[in-house]
Amino acid sequence: MDMRRNTSCSRCRQSFMAKSMTKGADVECPSCKPNYLPILADEQYSSSQQQHYGLRSRMRCFYSQIRGKVHQSTVTPSLNPDPPAFNLMKRSSKRAVLCGITYNNRKQYRLKGTTNDVRNMRDLLINNFGYPGHFIRVLTEEEADPRFIPTRKNIEDSLNWLVSDSRRGDSLVFFYSGHGLRQPDFNNDEDDGFDQAICPVDSQEAGMIVDNDLNTLIVRPLTPGVTLHAIVDACHSGTILDLPKVYMSEEKNWVNNSPPSGAEKRTSGGLAISISACLDHQAAADSSAFTPGEMNGALTYILAEILKKLPGPTYGDLFDLINETLNNVNQSSCLANTRFLRRLFNSNFSQTPLLSSSAAFDVYKKHLFL
């Protein structure tokens, strides 16, 4: 088990935030255009020489094709449509932004399962919920187009794209897998005195995106008939959208999460629902327990598996199944490292997924359809 996003160590948080041949004419080979082959004149070369050069030419083509295949196999194909396509696409009632950050530029904070999480969620949305691939914008460090690198600006631009021109009946999804942090709240709109934040790949230079920002970007613009689901697999992600209602699974009731300052956090008539990996003060985890040899975010993997096998569960049933699965995995020998982490953090290491919403509803009657 890999600690995901960040531990509760203040030093870690502070550190994270601070910082050819010469004879004959050359022609292009039709099979491998980058390679050049000599034209051999009959009067210049014997038949044996021509056979020799012909064989060598064919071998050069063969090896060039092999090199091309090897090179292509090392390039990760983009999960986004071709750039010109974005200007040609008509609108869709189902749109999503999926963001997974590995932090390859910060080795000490590198994560292993976030790109897998994005692929898993993309497959789920396309195959199980009918989202058009051209309307799923993916931001990872594996993307070649600089517009899809998960910088702060690109994340914010993508979130603006997600909610723009929303209409009644639209279903929107924001998925994030990466580091999450807490920082002091100076606006008096958090009961615990801390803002929650997600960390773009350039957060040390451009800053983090805090819950207030996310609320302004994708909650406040929601108009009547528009539904947004945010799925955030990160540490300290509980109330990451600052939604006014929080569902307590154990007590099975909604509690008020309105800001003490009275700041407006509601939608413009739409519905926002957040599914977070853990409570505000907790850490989330990557694990290889589900698929040996491959890291996945615990929440993302369990959520996707449940929705694949049990389409349209109620929110209550969904959270019961998530919690039951987490408890079973925690007690299994697959997660021996989890017990080590509990000792390391004074037995406080746990992960309790949280449901929050812009409006309360009956969780055992309302079904989840992304």
WOMOQUI-V458549 format. One record per residue. N is the residue number from 0. RES is the residue in one small letter. PHI is phi in whole degrees, 0 to 359 (none if undefined). PSI is psi in whole degrees, -180 to 180 (* if undefined). OMEGA is omega in whole degrees, 0 to 359 (999 if undefined). Layout:
BEGIN
n=[N	N]
res=[RES	RES]
phi=[PHI	PHI]
psi=[PSI	PSI]
omega=[OMEGA	OMEGA]
END
This chain:
BEGIN
n=[0	1	2	3	4	5	6	7	8	9	10	11	12	13	14	15	16	17	18	19	20	21	22	23	24	25	26	27	28	29	30	31	32	33	34	35	36	37	38	39	40	41	42	43	44	45	46	47	48	49	50	51	52	53	54	55	56	57	58	59	60	61	62	63	64	65	66	67	68	69	70	71	72	73	74	75	76	77	78	79	80	81	82	83	84	85	86	87	88	89	90	91	92	93	94	95	96	97	98	99	100	101	102	103	104	105	106	107	108	109	110	111	112	113	114	115	116	117	118	119	120	121	122	123	124	125	126	127	128	129	130	131	132	133	134	135	136	137	138	139	140	141	142	143	144	145	146	147	148	149	150	151	152	153	154	155	156	157	158	159	160	161	162	163	164	165	166	167	168	169	170	171	172	173	174	175	176	177	178	179	180	181	182	183	184	185	186	187	188	189	190	191	192	193	194	195	196	197	198	199	200	201	202	203	204	205	206	207	208	209	210	211	212	213	214	215	216	217	218	219	220	221	222	223	224	225	226	227	228	229	230	231	232	233	234	235	236	237	238	239	240	241	242	243	244	245	246	247	248	249	250	251	252	253	254	255	256	257	258	259	260	261	262	263	264	265	266	267	268	269	270	271	272	273	274	275	276	277	278	279	280	281	282	283	284	285	286	287	288	289	290	291	292	293	294	295	296	297	298	299	300	301	302	303	304	305	306	307	308	309	310	311	312	313	314	315	316	317	318	319	320	321	322	323	324	325	326	327	328	329	330	331	332	333	334	335	336	337	338	339	340	341	342	343	344	345	346	347	348	349	350	351	352	353	354	355	356	357	358	359	360	361	362	363	364	365	366	367	368	369]
res=[m	d	m	r	r	n	t	s	c	s	r	c	r	q	s	f	m	a	k	s	m	t	k	g	a	d	v	e	c	p	s	c	k	p	n	y	l	p	i	l	a	d	e	q	y	s	s	s	q	q	q	h	y	g	l	r	s	r	m	r	c	f	y	s	q	i	r	g	k	v	h	q	s	t	v	t	p	s	l	n	p	d	p	p	a	f	n	l	m	k	r	s	s	k	r	a	v	l	c	g	i	t	y	n	n	r	k	q	y	r	l	k	g	t	t	n	d	v	r	n	m	r	d	l	l	i	n	n	f	g	y	p	g	h	f	i	r	v	l	t	e	e	e	a	d	p	r	f	i	p	t	r	k	n	i	e	d	s	l	n	w	l	v	s	d	s	r	r	g	d	s	l	v	f	f	y	s	g	h	g	l	r	q	p	d	f	n	n	d	e	d	d	g	f	d	q	a	i	c	p	v	d	s	q	e	a	g	m	i	v	d	n	d	l	n	t	l	i	v	r	p	l	t	p	g	v	t	l	h	a	i	v	d	a	c	h	s	g	t	i	l	d	l	p	k	v	y	m	s	e	e	k	n	w	v	n	n	s	p	p	s	g	a	e	k	r	t	s	g	g	l	a	i	s	i	s	a	c	l	d	h	q	a	a	a	d	s	s	a	f	t	p	g	e	m	n	g	a	l	t	y	i	l	a	e	i	l	k	k	l	p	g	p	t	y	g	d	l	f	d	l	i	n	e	t	l	n	n	v	n	q	s	s	c	l	a	n	t	r	f	l	r	r	l	f	n	s	n	f	s	q	t	p	l	l	s	s	s	a	a	f	d	v	y	k	k	h	l	f	l]
phi=[none	258	295	277	14	194	272	273	292	292	296	296	294	294	294	294	283	292	251	none	254	264	272	87	272	272	225	283	283	295	272	214	303	292	263	243	239	282	275	259	282	299	287	267	233	287	297	295	295	296	297	296	293	297	296	297	297	295	294	297	298	299	294	295	295	297	299	298	294	296	295	295	291	268	264	284	296	290	266	252	293	303	312	297	294	298	275	255	288	279	289	230	281	236	223	212	238	242	235	229	240	261	61	296	276	225	303	290	246	295	249	250	254	291	292	298	299	296	298	298	291	297	299	299	296	285	276	249	237	71	285	290	303	288	246	244	268	250	241	216	285	275	286	280	288	300	291	250	279	283	282	301	298	293	296	295	298	292	292	296	298	299	265	294	57	288	224	307	95	286	241	241	228	243	242	225	227	174	286	230	223	241	214	304	265	252	252	57	241	230	298	269	82	230	272	264	211	254	244	299	296	252	296	292	261	261	93	274	253	272	301	300	296	296	298	294	286	232	259	303	285	289	263	309	88	259	239	244	247	251	242	240	258	204	295	56	261	314	251	296	258	57	280	286	237	235	264	264	296	291	280	55	207	272	237	283	235	294	293	304	288	82	301	283	235	279	281	263	115	274	239	243	231	242	243	250	290	199	286	303	264	257	256	256	222	268	209	257	293	279	228	309	88	224	274	217	291	302	299	301	296	296	302	296	295	296	289	286	268	227	298	66	287	289	297	296	297	300	290	298	291	297	296	297	294	299	297	296	292	298	274	276	289	297	246	301	294	296	296	299	294	297	295	298	254	56	64	261	287	203	222	243	302	230	252	225	206	282	207	288	205	283	291	263	241	275	263	269	229	286]
psi=[131	133	131	-169	-72	150	-176	7	124	-33	-39	-42	-43	-41	-39	-39	-34	-42	*	162	158	-31	144	168	145	134	158	135	128	-21	-25	82	-30	-19	145	135	146	142	122	119	142	-36	-15	-32	145	168	-37	-39	-40	-41	-39	-49	-36	-42	-44	-37	-44	-38	-38	-40	-44	-50	-33	-41	-40	-45	-40	-41	-41	-42	-43	-33	-19	-6	124	121	147	145	4	154	164	143	-44	-24	-29	-29	-11	-17	140	167	158	150	-7	118	152	150	122	123	122	124	126	-16	51	-19	-5	88	-36	-16	13	139	154	-23	-1	-39	-37	-39	-44	-45	-42	-45	-38	-46	-41	-48	-39	-49	-27	-22	5	25	132	133	-32	-10	23	110	123	131	111	167	-7	-12	136	-32	121	-19	-18	15	135	58	168	-46	-44	-37	-47	-40	-40	-37	-36	-41	-38	-46	-11	143	33	145	164	133	-7	141	124	145	131	120	135	132	115	-164	144	146	170	149	154	140	123	9	2	39	19	127	-35	0	8	139	147	153	151	156	103	166	-24	31	-29	-25	-43	-12	166	166	109	170	-35	-42	-46	-39	-44	-38	-45	-3	-56	-35	-6	120	167	135	-4	133	131	132	126	126	113	111	84	160	151	35	3	-63	46	-20	1	42	146	-13	133	132	125	111	-41	-45	-17	50	160	143	155	132	25	143	136	-31	-14	8	144	121	3	169	179	33	-13	-173	127	130	132	134	111	152	-26	174	167	-34	4	166	148	170	149	150	149	9	-29	-43	96	131	-3	129	142	151	134	-50	-48	-47	-48	-45	-48	-41	-40	-45	-25	-38	-24	78	138	43	162	160	-37	-47	-39	-48	-33	-43	-39	-49	-41	-43	-43	-43	-43	-42	-39	-33	-10	162	-13	-26	52	-33	-25	-44	-37	-42	-34	-42	-40	-37	37	42	18	1	116	164	110	104	149	139	129	160	160	-13	141	152	167	108	-20	7	-31	129	149	119	113	*]
omega=[180	172	185	170	183	174	181	181	183	179	178	181	181	180	182	184	185	199	999	186	189	184	177	179	179	176	177	173	183	181	181	190	179	182	182	184	179	170	185	179	182	183	182	187	177	180	179	178	180	177	180	181	178	178	180	178	179	179	179	177	182	182	177	179	178	179	179	180	179	180	182	182	181	180	180	180	181	175	179	175	178	182	180	184	181	181	183	186	171	182	176	178	176	181	181	170	181	185	176	187	179	179	178	179	179	189	183	180	187	177	187	188	190	178	174	178	181	179	180	181	178	178	179	183	182	188	185	183	172	177	176	180	181	179	172	180	184	177	174	178	179	180	180	180	183	179	185	170	187	172	179	181	182	177	181	177	181	178	174	177	184	186	183	178	178	181	179	181	180	174	184	177	169	178	179	174	183	180	173	183	172	175	183	178	180	182	180	177	176	180	182	177	181	169	173	185	169	189	174	182	179	186	179	178	187	180	180	175	186	183	177	180	181	178	180	185	190	177	183	182	186	182	183	178	179	180	177	169	173	177	188	181	184	175	174	189	188	183	188	177	182	180	189	180	179	181	179	187	182	180	181	175	179	175	182	178	179	183	177	182	184	180	182	181	185	175	174	179	179	181	177	179	180	173	186	185	186	177	184	184	186	173	174	187	165	179	173	182	184	179	184	180	180	181	176	170	184	181	183	183	182	179	181	180	179	183	175	184	182	183	174	177	171	179	179	178	179	182	175	180	178	181	179	180	178	179	179	180	179	182	182	179	180	184	176	180	179	179	176	181	177	178	181	182	175	176	181	182	176	182	181	179	185	175	174	187	175	178	180	177	178	187	179	174	181	182	180	172	182	999]
END
